Structures are given as structure tokens and as C-alpha cells.
Amino acid sequence: MHLSAIFSLALVVSPFAVSARGTLGFAIGARKEGIQMRLYMIVCVLIESSGGQCKTRVDYEADFDALAQASGSKIVRTYSVIDKNVAQFDPCQVAAEILPAAANKKFQVILGLWYVHATEQQSRNNLATAESYESEKAALLPVLTSNYGNTVYALTVGSESLYRGVSACDVFSAIDDARTTFGSIVKRVGTADSWNKFQDGTADPILTGNCPGPKPRPGVTFLLVNAFGYWQGQKIDNATATYLDDLQQAMGHIQKLAGLNTVEIWNGETGWPGDNGSNYGEAEAGTQNEATFFQHGVCSALAWGINVFYFEATDETWKPKSVGDSKASADEQHWGALDASRTSKFKLTC
């Protein structure tokens, strides 16, 4: 691992970067524990707590207060404008609830537009994927007004869409459409994906804009790179080295491809599961290991000027299991920096 390379690559110009230190943010979920109830044609439909209840503006404001108090952070990222992960017929109106809450609490939001469906099989259907983006865009159009120009730091189209099998040019076309649609309000539009999809060249068409189209289009200059020592199955003693080396490989490739062009790169996700979480390979869940990774891994990245989104803000025990590179599954229910009651599980400052 070349630490000097990490340091030099990380110094990307950002309005937060008044010094070499990076900015800490948190990935934030759209749901909370509880029962969701809606009335449809005199039929009462319940979504049990395993599906989660949609957060409201009040919930987001409480999240922001807790995060600011525990960490000093004032920025979060989301994944979807209308969260459909559980109930297709009753999605959470994420943008409509979180933006007024963020504006009131003086937070900024990197707002995600979902660009894959709930299963990998569906996400490989380009038509279904395009439809998911169009529904997200349609939901955002009446919400994202100039009033939120300072609240929305950026838009990201897709979250690990390449990792799930969507082609780079399909992702780029959606990003370019979002730049055209929302560019008068939001300065930055990009995507988020796994570190290896940037490192191995899969994402190159997104960076260069070298995709079929009626005219040349500029490449994307805002990227979130996800990297986890945990999902590499590393012991906690080697997790920081693996995490930083993965970031270095991805960022090195991006910067080499970009040349003299400025690309703003954030670590889009990293983290570790706490107590009651799943082990993955040699990576052992536990709040002590979660705290260790935060202090050693996250704090090291921040010290070297890398902006980091910690995954995630709060525990979400309703979540289904996720699958890592080895295809083994593990839960994402206990990854929060805060527990479900918004109490910090460990020290969130460096």
C-alpha cells in the first residue's frame, strides 16, 4: 500500500476542504421500525416491522440532531427518491420528507436516484432499469426546486449499478439525462459504485463519456467509491490496510484516466457491523471491532483528506441480508454508528 499515493490523490477540491482533512458524512436509511398502515379501497393493508415504516420529516430531523451532536457531521447521502425496496404499492417519499428536514437543520444531502430493481435478475433487464430511473426522476421533478439549491450537494444516479450488472453506458446515459434535467439546480451529478468497478476499468465509459450518442458528452466528474475491509472478509487487524489499499487502487485509476481534469471523489460507503451482526469470512462482527475500524480506518482516511460516508447512520433491524463478493450472505441490520434509538454506539470523532 502506498500511503503517499493515497494522500496525493485524495486532495480533490471541495467546498468543505478548507484544510487537508476530509469530511465525514453518513448514509441514511428511508425506513424505521414499526408498522406501515395505508387504506386502499376500504382495505387496510399493513406492512409489518420487518418491512419498516417510512420516515417522515420529523424522523429525519431527529436523525440529523443526533448525528450532529455525536459527530459534528452535517451531510448525509440517500439511495432513492421513492424507496420501493419493500412495498412497491406504498413507497417512501424520501426526497419530499428529507429535503425540508435537511434545510431546517442546515444539513446537506447527496440525493440518490435508484437505478436498479430489488433483485439482480431484474436489474439486468435494461428496460426495467430504465423504468426505475424514470419513476425516480418523475418523483423528484416537483420536489427539487431552487429553494433546495444549497441543500442538495449532489445527485447520484445508481448505487452499485455496475456491481449488479447494469452496463456503464446505460448508467452514463441516465447520469447525462439527470445533468440535463436538474443541472440548473444541482452542480454535481454522478454515481456510486464498488471500488473494484472503478479500479478494473468497468466504469471507464462513465468517466470518459465514451458512449454511443448523437453528440459527444463530457465524462462524469463526481464519484462515490464504496470500499469495505469487512466485505473483503478481512480480520479487523488487516481491515484498515485493505480498505485504504482498495481506495488507493480505485482513485489511482480514476485520476490516471481523468488526467488534468478535476474529479471529486468521495468514499461512498465504508463501515463494520456491530454486536448481533453477521461474521463474513474472517471479518468478525461486534461493536468493539466497529469502533476499532472507525478510529483506525475512517479516521485515517479523513486525516489524509478523503471524504468518507460511514455506512450507516442508525441500526436498521428490519433490513434483509446482503451478499458480498464471495456470494455468502450477511445481515445489514446492525451497521449503524447510532443504535435504533439514535444513541451513539462508540466515539464518532477522530
Disulfide bonds with the S-S distance in Angstrom:
Cys54-Cys92 2.06
Cys169-Cys211 2.20
Cys299-Cys350 2.05
